[in-house]
Amino acid sequence: MGCYTAAEAAVVQGATGVMLVRGGATRLFERLTGRDPFERRRAAHRANAEFLSEMGLDPDRVLGPPPVREPHIAPAAYPAALPHPAAGLTPARAVV
C-alpha cells in the first residue's frame, strides 16, 4: 500500500468525476437529440476499424466483429407470473 498526498488524491478524484460526468452527459445528449446508442457504438467501431486498417492491422482480429443490433424480445414471450419456488413443497417436520 502506498501513501498518497492530498494533491494526488484530488487529481484521481477529479479524473474519476470527469469520467462519470462525461458518460452521463453523453447519454443525456443522446436522449435529447434522439440518437440511438447503438449508432454511437457502431460509429465508434467503424472509426477504430479505419484507424487500425491504416496501421496495417486486421480490425476484425483486434476489435472483434462489429456490433450487431439484438432483436427485441417481445414481452409476451415471458410468462405473466412464475410460481413461487416453495409452491408444492410439504412443510418440514421436527425430528425427535
Secondary structure by P-SEA (a helix, b strand, c coil): cccccaaaaaaaaaaaaaaaaaaaaaaaaaaaacccaaaaaaaaaaaaaaaaaaacccccccccccccccccccccccccccccccccccbbbbcc
